[in-house]
Amino acid sequence: MLWRKGRRSDNVVRSTGGGRGLRGRPMSIGGLIVMLILGWIFFKDPTALLGDGGTSQSGADAPQTSAPADDTQTEFVQRVLGSTEDVWSGVFQGLGGRYQPPRLVLFRGSVRTACGAASSAVGPFYCPGDRQVYLDVGFFDQMGSQLNASTADFARAYVIAHEVGHHVQNLLGVMRKVDQARARGAAMQGAEGLSVRQELQADCFAGVWANRAQRQLQWLQPGDIEAALDAASHIGDDTLQRRARGRVVPDSFTHGTSAQRVRWFRTGFAAGDIARCNTFAATML
């Protein structure tokens, strides 16, 4: 991935203060596995994604500073985030609206957010309460040690794009509607649950970004898309549960199966159109 072709975003900051852990949020069985295998690159506590339904607050409690431009890892994040800003600005303009980009907070170990305190064990996540994406800097170090250089860059970009996809859901009112449905007693977990549909839509949005970013920058190299699809094939609920328990329990799904995650990324990448990403209306996920 020729990531230096991307524009640097000014919305990447570093957290200079840590949190105190997860405040009683238990790590799921999938979350325990993901600390050991690459499959954890998108896995996170779904309650952190839902937050308060998309209300805007002032931001994380921890002090934040501008990210240094001479740090290669930070520059990578800035340029990928810049690409998401350019892509989604164009999409929202086509819808007659204006895209409001999120900030991306780099932290190490733990961080305080409007959704509560979180540790690196949660993985990359988006908090709708402060409209910020959070990424532990040690996370990319781990990915780099597990992937070769030719595939790691786009896999990392895919992580960022997926979390930005949740921000897009927030701006479009998807998260608010999901939260309202949850309050009415709608099922969140399970193969047909709202959490699965929300995650698969974020995968589809990541595919839309990949399609449009490639048209703008021509920065993908042979093997990049295949690497993303391979990563997606390792992070489905079925794959994670089979590794953890030796069996699959669809009633506890929160993110969708490996095949579903691959399918919805492919859908977004093939079409480049968010209209194809309505997982909530899909009869077959």
C-alpha positions in Angstrom: 0.0 0.0 0.0 1.5 3.3 -1.1 0.1 5.1 1.9 2.2 8.2 1.7 0.1 9.3 -1.3 -2.7 10.1 1.2 -3.3 13.6 2.6 -2.4 14.1 6.3 -5.3 14.7 8.6 -5.0 17.3 11.3 -7.4 15.3 13.5 -5.0 12.8 15.0 -4.0 13.5 18.6 -2.2 11.7 21.4 -3.7 11.1 24.8 -1.3 12.1 27.6 -3.3 10.6 30.4 -4.6 7.1 31.1 -7.7 5.6 32.5 -8.2 3.0 35.2 -9.3 0.1 33.1 -12.7 -1.1 32.0 -14.9 -0.1 34.9 -16.4 -3.5 35.2 -16.9 -4.2 31.5 -16.0 -7.9 31.2 -14.0 -9.1 28.3 -15.9 -11.5 26.1 -14.5 -14.9 25.2 -13.7 -13.6 21.8 -11.8 -10.7 23.3 -9.7 -13.1 25.3 -8.7 -14.9 22.1 -8.0 -11.8 20.1 -5.1 -10.9 22.4 -3.3 -14.0 21.1 -4.2 -14.0 17.4 -4.6 -11.6 14.6 -8.4 -12.2 14.7 -8.8 -9.4 17.3 -8.2 -6.6 14.9 -11.9 -5.4 14.9 -13.2 -7.1 18.0 -14.3 -4.8 20.8 -17.0 -4.5 23.5 -20.2 -3.7 21.6 -21.5 -1.6 24.4 -18.6 0.8 23.8 -19.8 1.2 20.2 -23.4 1.9 21.2 -22.5 4.3 24.0 -25.2 6.9 24.6 -26.8 6.7 21.2 -24.7 9.4 19.5 -25.0 12.4 21.8 -22.2 14.9 21.4 -20.0 15.6 24.4 -16.8 17.6 24.9 -14.4 14.7 24.4 -12.2 12.4 26.5 -11.2 13.3 30.0 -7.5 12.7 29.4 -5.4 15.6 28.1 -4.6 15.4 24.4 -1.8 16.9 22.3 -1.2 17.2 18.6 0.4 14.1 17.3 4.1 14.4 16.2 4.5 14.5 12.4 7.9 12.9 12.5 6.6 9.5 13.8 6.2 7.1 11.0 3.3 5.2 12.6 1.5 8.4 13.4 2.1 9.7 9.9 0.5 6.5 8.6 -2.6 7.0 10.8 -2.8 10.7 9.7 -2.7 9.8 6.0 -5.2 7.0 6.2 -7.5 9.2 8.3 -7.1 12.0 5.8 -8.2 9.6 3.0 -11.3 8.7 5.0 -12.1 12.4 5.4 -11.8 13.0 1.7 -13.9 10.0 0.8 -16.7 10.6 3.2 -16.7 14.3 2.5 -17.5 13.4 -1.1 -20.2 10.9 -0.1 -21.9 13.3 2.3 -21.7 16.1 -0.3 -23.5 13.8 -2.7 -26.2 13.3 -0.1 -26.6 17.1 0.3 -24.9 17.2 3.7 -21.5 18.0 5.2 -19.2 15.4 6.7 -17.9 16.1 10.2 -14.7 14.0 10.6 -13.9 12.4 13.9 -10.7 12.8 15.9 -8.5 9.8 16.2 -6.9 9.5 19.6 -3.7 7.5 19.9 -3.1 6.1 23.4 -1.0 3.5 25.2 -2.3 1.1 27.8 -5.5 2.8 28.8 -7.6 5.9 28.1 -10.6 7.8 29.5 -13.4 8.5 27.0 -17.0 9.7 27.1 -18.0 6.0 26.9 -16.0 5.2 30.0 -12.4 4.1 30.7 -10.9 1.6 28.3 -7.8 -0.5 28.1 -5.8 -1.8 25.2 -7.5 -5.1 25.6 -10.7 -3.7 24.1 -8.9 -3.1 20.7 -9.5 -0.2 18.4 -13.0 1.3 19.0 -15.2 4.3 18.3 -17.0 6.2 21.1 -20.2 7.9 19.9 -20.4 10.0 23.0 -17.4 12.1 22.0 -17.3 11.2 18.3 -13.7 10.0 18.6 -11.9 6.9 17.4 -9.4 5.4 19.9 -6.4 3.3 18.9 -3.7 1.9 21.2 -0.3 2.6 19.6 0.9 -0.9 20.7 -1.9 -2.4 18.6 -0.1 -1.7 15.3 3.1 -2.9 16.8 1.5 -6.3 17.4 -0.1 -6.4 13.9 3.3 -5.6 12.4 4.9 -8.6 14.2 2.1 -10.9 12.9 2.0 -9.7 9.3 4.6 -9.2 6.7 5.2 -5.6 5.6 3.5 -6.1 2.2 0.1 -6.8 3.8 0.2 -5.1 7.2 -0.3 -1.6 5.9 -3.7 -2.2 4.3 -4.8 -4.4 7.1 -4.1 -1.5 9.5 -5.8 0.9 7.2 -8.8 -1.4 7.2 -8.9 -1.2 11.0 -9.1 2.6 10.9 -11.7 2.6 8.1 -13.9 0.2 10.0 -14.0 2.4 13.1 -14.6 5.5 11.0 -17.5 3.5 9.5 -19.0 3.5 13.0 -18.6 7.3 13.0 -20.4 7.5 9.7 -23.2 5.4 11.3 -23.4 7.9 14.1 -23.7 10.9 11.8 -26.3 9.2 9.7 -28.4 8.5 12.8 -27.9 4.7 12.6 -26.5 4.4 16.1 -29.4 6.5 17.5 -32.0 4.2 15.9 -30.2 1.1 17.2 -30.1 2.5 20.7 -33.8 3.3 20.5 -34.6 -0.2 19.3 -32.5 -1.6 22.1 -34.4 0.4 24.6 -37.6 -1.0 23.2 -36.3 -4.5 23.8 -35.0 -5.4 20.3 -32.4 -8.2 20.3 -28.9 -7.0 20.1 -27.0 -10.3 20.1 -27.6 -13.3 17.9 -27.1 -14.1 14.3 -29.9 -11.7 13.3 -29.3 -9.2 16.1 -28.8 -5.5 15.7 -25.2 -5.6 16.9 -24.3 -8.0 14.1 -26.1 -5.8 11.5 -24.3 -2.7 12.8 -20.9 -4.3 12.6 -21.5 -5.7 9.1 -22.6 -2.3 7.9 -19.3 -0.8 9.2 -17.5 -3.5 7.3 -19.4 -2.5 4.2 -18.6 1.1 4.8 -14.9 0.2 5.0 -15.3 -1.4 1.6 -16.9 1.7 0.2 -13.9 3.7 1.5 -11.4 1.3 0.0 -13.2 1.6 -3.4 -13.3 5.4 -3.5 -9.9 5.9 -1.9 -8.4 3.7 -4.6 -10.1 5.7 -7.3 -8.7 8.9 -5.8 -5.1 7.8 -5.0 -4.3 4.5 -6.8 -2.4 3.5 -3.8 -3.3 -0.2 -3.4 -0.8 -2.8 -4.5 -1.2 -6.5 -5.4 -2.3 -8.5 -2.5 -3.7 -5.6 -0.4 -7.4 -6.4 -0.9 -6.7 -10.1 -0.4 -5.0 -9.3 2.9 -8.1 -7.5 4.1 -10.4 -10.3 3.1 -8.1 -12.8 4.8 -8.1 -10.7 7.9 -11.9 -10.5 7.8 -12.2 -14.3 7.4 -10.4 -14.7 10.8 -12.5 -12.3 12.8 -16.0 -13.7 12.5 -17.9 -14.7 15.6 -18.0 -18.3 14.4 -14.2 -18.5 13.9 -13.5 -16.9 17.2 -15.9 -19.1 19.1 -14.7 -22.2 17.5 -11.2 -21.4 18.6 -12.3 -20.5 22.1 -14.9 -23.1 22.8 -14.6 -25.7 20.1 -18.2 -25.0 19.1 -20.3 -22.1 17.7 -23.1 -20.4 19.6 -25.0 -18.2 17.1 -27.3 -16.8 19.8 -24.3 -15.0 21.3 -23.0 -13.4 18.0 -22.2 -9.7 18.0 -20.2 -9.2 14.9 -21.3 -11.7 12.3 -19.6 -14.8 10.8 -16.3 -14.7 8.9 -18.2 -15.3 5.6 -20.6 -12.4 6.4 -17.8 -10.0 7.2 -16.0 -10.9 4.0 -19.2 -10.6 2.0 -20.1 -7.2 3.3 -16.7 -5.7 2.7 -16.8 -7.1 -0.8 -20.2 -5.5 -1.3 -18.9 -2.1 -0.3 -15.7 -2.4 -2.3 -17.4 -3.6 -5.4 -20.1 -0.9 -5.4 -18.5 2.1 -3.7 -22.0 3.1 -2.8 -23.4 3.3 0.8 -26.9 2.5 -0.6 -25.7 -1.1 -0.9 -24.8 -1.3 2.8 -28.2 -1.4 4.3 -27.6 -4.5 6.5 -30.6 -3.6 8.6 -33.0 -4.3 5.7 -31.2 -7.4 4.4 -33.1 -10.6 4.7 -29.8 -12.6 4.2 -26.8 -11.3 6.0 
